[in-house]
Amino acid sequence: MFIINPVAGKKPDINRLQSEITNLMSENEQNWEIYITKAPLDACDKVRNEAAISLDRLRVYACGGDGTLNEVVNGAVGFSHVSVTHYPTGTGNDFLRTFGPDDFKLFQSLRLLVNGQPLPLDLIECNGRYSINICSVGIDARIGADVHKFSKLPLVSGMGGYILSLISNLFKGINRKLKLNYGDREYSGCYALICACNGRYYGGGFNPVPEAIPDDGIIDFLIVKNVAWYNFLKLVGNYAKGKYKQLTNNITYYGGPEMIIESDKPLKINIDGEIDITNNLYFKKASAGISFIFPQNSAFFNSRTK
């Protein structure tokens, strides 16, 4: 099944993509379908419904960006006969960058993906929703949530929307009072942000934990403590470059299975680029992972199967 998001990134050429899929699958004897999404979460519902009515092996190709992949993953969770993958037609395609530039190029070949093989990967569960890449709560999630609001203003570009959202949220205050529970200990204080990493990249280029691996059985957490506004940009620049080991006065690393976060006020949460709002949340390694298809000749796949 090929799930196409018609509004991903710079809006893919749907006719060209459909022709590419049709020409490729005409060489196969397998049953196949192209489905063009109609609304948010439509991909999730489509995959879940198809998986529930058939026990035949199902391979799902998310043709879109990270949001499309997230929906496909959430639809497939819990179905052992379903494998998913990402054919990137979005803007960021951040999760695939985890596997390096050479593998990223391979994911851009639909033929190599169709002939690829699956490997089990971990997932992060957050309040009943699943993430294959990175979740976060704090100033970065608030900035990301407001970008589209500012980008809709006249004469404002995508980067302009991000800058306006950054300025707006800095004025609203960087830090929030939170209660954290992880590693059998409880902490209370003011925090700028907390990220939970299964993959390595998010936000179009942030790489907070460069050594994160999506099949090592743990979540890599970074806890960014109270940050003054005049130190924010410098700290975030180093955070984005994965220099957390040099910033132990400001950032705490924790590798483990779970973290619980409580707040007196509503929090915006980033889940693979999708935004949710809640007072209390948890990030934990999901009991069921996901079967993820890697393209032929993938270095990551080969390193895991030797």
Sequence and secondary structure as in RCSB ss.txt:
>XXXX:A:sequence
MFIINPVAGKKPDINRLQSEITNLMSENEQNWEIYITKAPLDACDKVRNEAAISLDRLRVYACGGDGTLNEVVNG
AVGFSHVSVTHYPTGTGNDFLRTFGPDDFKLFQSLRLLVNGQPLPLDLIECNGRYSINICSVGIDARIGADVHKF
SKLPLVSGMGGYILSLISNLFKGINRKLKLNYGDREYSGCYALICACNGRYYGGGFNPVPEAIPDDGIIDFLIVK
NVAWYNFLKLVGNYAKGKYKQLTNNITYYGGPEMIIESDKPLKINIDGEIDITNNLYFKKASAGISFIFPQNSAF
FNSRTK
>XXXX:A:secstr
 EEE TTSTT   HHHHHHHHHHHHTT  S   EEE  STTHHHHHHHHHHHH  S EEEEEEESHHHHHHHHHH
HTT TTEEEEEEE SS  TGGGGGHHHHHHHHT HHHHHT EEEEE  EEETTEEESSEEEEEHHHHHHHHHHHH
HTSTT  HHHHHHHHHHHHHHH S EEEEEEETTEEEEEEEEEEEEESSS BTTTB S TT  TTSS EEEEEEE
   HHHHHHHHHHHHTT GGG TTTEEEEEESEEEEEEEEEEEEEETTEEEEEEEEEEEE SS EEEEE TT HH
HHHHH 
